[in-house]
Amino acid sequence: MNRRVFALASLATVVSAAGLSAQGLDRTRPPALGPAPALRLPSVQTATLPNRLRLAVIEMHEVPVVDISIVIDAGAVADPADLPGLATFTANMLDEGAGRRSALEISEEADFLGASLGTTAGYDVASVFLHVPKRQLRPALDLMADVVLRPTFADSEIARQRELRRTAILQQRDQPVAMANTSFPAIIFGDQHPYGRPLGGNEASTAMLSRDQVSQLYQTYYRPEHARVLVVGDVTLAEAERLVSERFGAWENGPSVVARSRAAEPAARTVYLVDKPGAAQSVIRIGNVGVARSTEDYFPLQVLNTILGGSFTSRLNQNLRETHGYTYGANSQFVMRQSAGPFQAGSSVQSSKTDSALIEFMRELRRIRDEEVPQAELDKAKAYIALGLPGNFETTQGAAAQFRELLTYGLPLEYYDSYVQRINAVTAADVQRVARRYIDIDHLAIVVVGDRSQIEAGVRALNEGPISVRDMWGQEVR
């Protein structure tokens, strides 16, 4: 009873104190944010092996885990023009049998070691990832070396993976978002640019995949002078250099050339309709060719995009979701790659509101160019970026992802040391300048995947440009 009386008395004291402290507060305004704390990151240590394999090490000893990434210039830019999807298929095949292990044995060994091992490829690079407890680092790194250096590319696995990919491509035809993600880059880049071709290929190229083609691409592009190794976690530079040298020091060099192509010349603003009969929603993608990751305008573009469509409180999301209720979410992004990637704004909206949603999209795209951003909105966007940055480095996997980007795009390894300062230096004039330069209103591609019979009349009435009907691959339908 005495404990209960004491607890009630204590609660009353807390409530009373809270009431007193709340006097004079303006609850209509959120509390002001203080300045972002200084971001102190561990230093990046580097070494180069005799075979020109570059190594970067970030020591993080708080938790006994290690993340290793191997990044290789063997992305989809290496695909032959008539065989899109070969680079991603090759990367996927690396862990489908390597050394003396089958695909199943590789998976079982990784599980036994408590490790996560994966392979992937994007447009610019192929990557192999390993996350492992420190005590199992040596055997896990042996497994990783087999996957990178000794893939078997068994005919049976190639046939199995080829069939899985063929099925996935067929399924895309029933997925309007996947259709939009395929047709939009094909339209703005053209099929002569690797960024305009589908990462996963198409039906024709998938049917042509063979062991010889996979082996040829592997032998040409998987070379140490085109690779970078990133080690993050409970390890020192000397230890990492020794472990990597023992497993990758004999990796041999060879000729490797990645051709760069130019995007198609931008067409005048055009609306591209991709018909999906019976679709309950329309998938909208609006944009143009943007910038490379190396752009000097990276920081103003980050602030611009946060305001336009890069956060929940962005203009596009507030307009289309909160104000009008056309969608669950609208966004925008500058996809920056080794060459200029796409700028795109998009959403999935109710079919009956397709034309209304396009009006609001175009309104916001014009407004960000024509009107200077208010100071309060600018400050909020910069705080959003600056305060969110430290969270990206909380874990070894998060830190690895951030530093892997620097290796992929050839950026200085001390890039993040001044990141917050450079964000905070962005002005409203900077935002308007890059909006006018990189959001090309007169040459936008407005791609809409939806039920043409339900949406075409309303879209045509907007007079935002001529109508062109395309298929999922971005090809004109006559």
N, C-alpha and C positions, 0 to 999 in steps of 0.2 A: 504494500500500500504506500509506504514511504517513497519507494522508487517511482511509483506512478505519479504521486503528487509532485515529486521533483521534476519528472519529465514534462508534466503539463506546465509547471511553472517556467521551465526552461523554454518550452515552445512559445509560451506567451511573451517571454522576454524577446525572443527572436522576431516574432511577428510585430511586436511593438517597435523594435529597433528598425525593422524593415519599413514600417509605416513612417517613422520619423525621417529615415534616410530618403524616402520617396518624395517628401515635401519639397515643392519647388521645382520638381523635374518636369520637363516638357516631354510627355510620352508620345507626342505626334512625330518626334524626330528620333532617328536612331542615334546612338552615341557616336561621336566623331572618332574616326580611326587615327591612331597615332602613326608615326613613320614606320616603315617596314624595318625590322631589325636587320643588321648586317648579316649577309650570307657568307659563312666561312666554310669553304669546301676543302677537302684534303687535296694535296698537290697531286698532279699527274706526273708520274715518272715514266721515262721512255727508254727503249733500247732497240737496236736493229741487229738481227742475226746475220751471220755471214751470207745466207741465201737471200738477203734483203727483205725478209719477213719482219714487219714492224710490230713492236710490242708496246702497249701502254698499260700501266699498272696504277690503280687507285687503292691505297690501303684503307680498309675499314675494319677495325679489329673488335668492334663492339659485339658482334655475333659470329660464331665459328662457321660461317658459310662463305662460299666463293661462287662468283658468277663469271663465266668465261664466254666471250663472244668472238667469233671469227667472221669478219666481214670481207667479202670477196667481190670484186668488180665483175659479176657474172649475172646481172639482172636481165630483165626483158629487153634492154637495149642491145643485148647480144643475140637476140632472136633473128634468124633469117626472115626476110620480109614475107616469105610465103609459108612460114612455119611459126606463127605466134603461139606462145605457150610452151615452147621447148625449154626455155631457161627455168621457168617455175616447175615444170615437170622434172627436170634434171635435179633441181634442189630437193624436191619432194622424194626423189628416189635415193638420195644419199643414205638415209637410215632404213631403207627397205632391203637390207642385206649388205654387210660390210665385213671385211676380214674373213674370219671363220664363222661368223654369226649370221643367222637368218634374221629377217625382220622381227619375228616373234622373239628370238633370243636377245636381240638388241633391246627390245622393250622390257623384257624380263630382267635383264642385267641392270638396266637403269633403275627399275623399281627396287631391285635388291639393294642397290647402293643408296637408295633414298634420293635419287637424282632426277632432275627433269632435263631431257635432251630433246632438242627439236631442230628442224631445218625449215627454211622458207626462202622465198625470193620475191622481191618487188621489181619495180621498173629499173632501178639503178644497181642494186647489189643483191647478192645471195648471202644468207647468214646462217650460221650454226650456233645454237645457244646451249649452254650447260649451266645448271644451278645445282650445287651439290654441297653437302656438309663437308667441312674441312677434312675430317678424318678419312673421308672416302675420295679425296681429290685425285690421288694417283690412279687408282683403277678407273675412275670415271673419266679422267683425261685420256687414258689408254683407249677407252671406248670411243671418245670423241675423235681421237686421231684416226681410228679405223674408219669412222664415218666420213671424215674429210678426205683422207688419203687413200683409202682402200675400199671404196664402194664396189659392189659386185655387178650391179645392174642386171640381175638375173632376168632372163626372158619371161619367166613365169610371173615375176613381180611387175615387170613392165606391162604385160598384158592385163594383169589385174588392175593396176593403177590407171591404165588407159581406159578400161571399161568404167571405172568409178568416175573418171573425169567426163567421159561421154555422157553418163547419166546426169552428172551435175549440170552440164551445159543444157541438156534437155529440160531439166527442172527450172532453169532460169526463165524459160518461156512462160512459166506460170507465176513468176515473181516480178511484178512491175518495178520494184526498187532495183532489182538486179538488171532488168532491161534498161532502166535509166542510167545506171552506173556503167553500162557497156556502151550505150548509144551516145551519151554526152561526150566523152573524150574522143570517140571516133569522129564526131561531127566537128569539134573545134580544132583537133590536131590533124585530121586526115589520116588515111590508112598507110601513108608513106612514112609517117613518124612513129617510132616505137611506142610513144605515149598514147597514140591513137588506137593501138591494137590491144585486144583483150589479154590481160595477164594469163588467163587460163585457156587461151586459144579458142578455136571454134570447132564445129563438127569436122570440117575438112582437115584442119591441121592436126586434130587429135587422132584421126584415123591414120595419119601418116607417121605418128611417133613410133620410133623403133630403137632398139638397143644401139645400133650403129650411130644414129643421130645424137642420142644422149651421150654416148662415149666420146664422140667427136667434140661436142660442146664442152664436156668436162675436161678433156685433154687440152683444149685450147685456152680456156679461161680460168681454170682452177689452178693458179700458179702463185707462189709466195710473193713475187714482186707486186702482185695485184691484191694482196690480202693484208689485213690488219687484225691483230689479236688484242683484245681488251680484257684485262683481268681485274675484277673488282671484288674486294672482300678481305678476309683474314689471311693475308699473304704478303710477303715482302717482294720488292723488285728482284732481289737476288734469287729468291726461291722460285718466283714465277719464271724468270729467265731460264733457270736451270731446267724446270719441268717442261717448259715449252720447247727448249732446244733439244732435249732428249727425244721428243716425239715428233717435232716438225723441222728439226735442223737439216734433215736429209731431203726435204721436199724440194723438188727440182724446178727450175725456171724453164720458161719456154716462150715462144712468140705469142703475143696476145694483143689484139687490136679491137677496140670497141668503137664502132662508127657512130657519129652523132648526126642526127638529121634535123632539118628545119621543119617547124610546123607549117601547115598550109596557111596561105595568106588569109587574114580574117575577112569573112564576108560581111556585107551590110546586115544590120540587125534583122534576124529571121526567126520565125516561129517554126519549130520542127515538131510534128505530131507523130508519135509512135503508137499505133493502134493496138489496144488491148481490150477486145470486146468483152463486155460484162464487168469490167473493173468497177469496183465501188468507189475507188479513190483515183485521183490523178497524181502522179509523181512528177514534180516540177524540178528541173535543173536549169539555172540561168547562169551564164558566165562567159568567160573568154580565156585565152592563154594569159597566164599571169607572169610570175617571176621565178628565177632560180633561188635556191637557198642561200647562195652567196651574195644576194642583193644587198646593197648598202642601205636600202630602205626597209630592212627586216623589222626594226623596232617600231617605226611609225605604222607599218602594216599590221603588226600585232595589236597595237592599240586601236587602229581603225577597225579591224575585224572583231575585236571584243565588243566594240560599240555597235557594230552593224549586225552581227549574227553569231558571235563566238561565245556567248554566255547566256544564261537563262533570262537575264534582264536586258538582253540586247534588243535593239529596235525591231528587228524582224520577228523575234519570238513574242515580244510584248504586243506587237501589232496583230499578227496573224493568229496567235493563240489566245492571248489574254483579252484583247479588245474585240476581235471579231469572231473568235471561236471556230476558225476554219480548219484547225489542225491541232495535233498534240504537240507539235514543235516545229519551228523553222530556224534555219541556221545558215551560216556562210563560212567559207574557209579559203585560204590561199594554200594550196598544196604545193609546197616548194620542194624541188628535186635538184639533181645535178644540173639539168637544163630547166628552162622555164616550165613549170607545171601549171595546172588549171586554177583559176579563180572560179568558185561556184557558190551560188546561193540556192537553197532548195528546201523542199518540204513535200509531205504527202497530204493532200487536202481532199475534202469531200468533192465528188465529181460535179455536183450542182454548183459548187463555189469556185470552180477552176478559174473562170474569167475574173471573178471578184478578187481571188487571191493574187492573180497576176497583176491586177491594178495596184495592190498594196506592195507587192514586191518591187515593181517599177517605181512606185512613189518613194520607197525607202532608198533604193539605189540612186535615184536622182537627188534626193535630199542630202545624202552623205557627201555628194559632190558639190552641191550648190550652196549649202549653208554651213557656216563654221560651227563646229561642235561647241556647245556651251561648256564653260569651265568646269561646272560641277559634274557633268557627264564624263568629261575628259579625266578628271581626277579619280572618279570612281573606277573607270576602266584601267587606269594605270595601277591603282591600288589592288584591283582584282588580280592583275598579272603578277605584281611584285609579291603580294602576300601568298599567292599560290605556289610560287617557285620553290621555296624550301621543301615543301612536301614531296617534290619529285625526287629528292635525294635521301629520303628517310630509310630506304632499304637498299641492299646491294643490287637488287634487280632494277629498282627505280633509277639509281645512279648509273648503272650500266646502260640503261636506255638513253639517258641524257648524253653521256659521253660517247656512246656509239654513234649518235647523230653527228657529233663533231668529226669523228673518224670517217664516216660515210661521205660527208660533204667537204672534207679538207679544211675545216675551220680550226682556228687556234685552240689549243687545249686549255688555255686560260680564259676562254670565251665567257664563261659564266661569272668570272670575277667582277666584271663591270656590267653585268646584265641588268640589274635593277637600276643602276645609275642611268643607263642608256634608255631604259623605259621611261624613267621619270623626266628625262630631258625632252621627251616628245611634246610638241606644242599643238595647239588647235590648228595652226597654219600648216604644220607638217601633215596632220591627218587629212586635211582638205587637199593638200598637194598630191599625196599618194593616191587618194580616192579619184582625183581627176585624171591621174596618169594611168592607173592600173585597172580601174573599172570603166571599160570602154563602152559607154552607153550606145554609141552608134554602131557597134560591131558585136553586140551580145548575141549569143546563141540561146534561144529560149526553147528548151526541150521539154515536152509534156508527153508522158506516157499515160494513156487512159483510153476510155471508150470513145473513140472518135465520133461515133454517131451522136453521143450525148454532149460533147464539149466543143466540137469544131465551130459551130455557129457563133457561140459566145466569144470564143477566142478570136475568131476572125473579125468580129465587130470591134475589138479593141484597137485595131489598126496599128499594132506595134511592129508590123513588118509583114512581108509575104509569108504564106504558109507553104511548107514543104513537108511531104509525108515520107517518113523513113521507116526502115525495119529496125529490129533490135541491134543490128550491127552498124547502124548509121547510114546504110545504103538507101538511095532514093527508091521509092516504090512508084512505079509508073502504071 
